[in-house]
Every structure is written in C-alpha cells, then in structure tokens.
Amino acid sequence: MVMKLYSHYMSSCTFRVRIALRLKGLDHEYIAVDMINGEHLTDEFLKLNPLGMVPALVDGDIIIADSFAILMYLEEKYPEHPLLPNDFQKRALNYQAANIVSSNIQPLQNPRIQASRKFSMYIGKISSPDEMLPWTQHHICRGFAALEKLLANCAGKYATGDEVSLADCFIAPQVDAASKRFKIDMNDYPLLSRLYKAYVELPAFKDAMPENQPDSPAVGI
C-alpha cells in the first residue's frame, strides 16, 4: 500500500517530512488538510492525530503523527538513503540541530500560538499586539544564532558534512519560512544562507517547497 501523508502546504513540519520522503524515494499519496476551514479539527482527522495538527503519516496499519517521530520511523524502516551518519558525534549534532528547530523555534511561530487569544492577552500586558512579529523574530534569530555556532565546525556542503542529513530536513523549511514569512534578514546568518542555497538546488527540496504542493494557491496560477 502507498503511504499517505496528510499535509498542509504551509506547514514547515510537514515540509520536513516531504523532503525526507523524496530523499528516500518513497512513493506516497499527498492528502491536503484544509486547516483554514478547520478540517484538522474534525473527528475524522483527530483519529489520525489527537492534537489536530499536521503532519500525519499512514503506512499500512501504522499511523504516526509528529514530524520528528515520522522522520525517525522512516529512517528505521526504510534505511535506504540514510538521513543519519554512522559517526555518533555527527548523529548527535543532527539531533541537536533538529531539536533547536523543532522545540525552540517552530513552536513559537505556530499559527495556533500566534492566534491564541490567551497568549495574545498575555503579550498585550507587556507589549503592544503590533509587536507579535518582532517577538517571533526574536526567537527565530535566537535559534538561528545557536545553529550558526553549533554547525560552524562541522558543516560541509550541508549541515553536518557533504551528505544531506536529518538536520538539513529541519533547517531548510525553517530558513524558508523565516525569510519569506517572518522577514528575517538572512545576511546575519551566512552559514544558514549558504546551506539554503545548496538545498534549493536539490530536486527533493525543490519538489517539497510549499509553493509546489497541490493545495498551494500558487499551483493554480
């Protein structure tokens, strides 16, 4: 059976999975989830992911939600074109880079957080609601600065060497979102900028870009 990936074109978490599936050459069916109109909160979708978020991957009888869990599942079940190097130090660097993005940057730009009334009220007590973007930029920049330091002595053509790895699957979507959606000046992050230029030359990354997904408005232009 062909795997099914439940996705939304703008989701950077799903972007990671789209990259990994293409790098590993795994056939899959793309199923768009209309998050604008609340399809992710329907009873049907909540059976796949009780948190009501994308991505969700269905592989036969197996259902996995959460992008990190999905990528580790793919790495273990489909070891061809591995995303993790054999060197344990480089593996640890991949885990660290992925965690900086998935735990310390992306959650703070999540639409659920951005749109949360309770959160906005809290922010309103310490700053103007108009400062939501600068607050988000602050946390993205903090994470990017950490990535620049972490990868300074190990990066090659890609994040941890000359082969694409797990870290790259996390970094590429985050840089893409930061530059296009959150107006981050990537000139401040020369290493990440160099890596991104290398990513966009790879078919697996280009095909996984938000604007190239079936549910992207750009596809119909």
Helices and strands as residue ranges (DSSP letters): E 3-7, H 12-23, E 28-32, G 39-41, H 43-46, E 56-59, E 62-65, H 67-77, H 88-99, I 100-105, G 106-109, H 111-114, H 117-126, G 129-131, H 132-151, H 166-180, G 186-188, H 190-199, H 203-208, G 210-212, G 217-220
